[in-house]
Each structure stands twice: as structure tokens, then as C-alpha cells.
Amino acid sequence: MQKSFIKIDSRSIKEGMRFSAPVFFDDGTNMFLAEGKAAKAYHVAALKRWNIPFLLTYGHEVTDSDDQAAPVEELEPLEEL
């Protein structure tokens, strides 16, 4: 199944933004930001310096409320091997 990219205006990228899938440069091949990793100030500066008009992803922006979706269940301790 081929995933279709969503185009993101590079001016909308702000420090701290995260995405549910990798974000690629406008060529669709080279990765700009890994899945779940927050954009840093140097990422935003690079987009401006390199005049990147848009980025591509097949995910969506991840918010803090997405992280708190489900609590982790308690697991049983492992026996020694």
C-alpha cells in the first residue's frame, strides 16, 4: 500500500513540534525529522537558511494529549533464566 504524502509549509514548523511519521524534505527522499522527534531551533533555522518551501510527511502532528492516550499496564516480574 502506497502512503500519500501531506505537504507542510516550512514556515509552519515551530520548535517542539513532533510528527507521527518521519518528515522529509521537499524531494520526498531525504529525511528532515524522525518520527516522534521534536524540532529544535537549529531545524527551524536550517529551513529558513536553505529556503526550503515545504516538507512532506504521511503522518500528523503529535500533541501532548496524544502521549497520554493509554496508561501502561503493570507487568509481571520475570523469573531468572
Helices and strands as residue ranges (DSSP letters): E 6-9, G 10-12, E 18-19, E 23-24, E 31-33, H 41-49, E 54-57, E 61-62, H 64-67
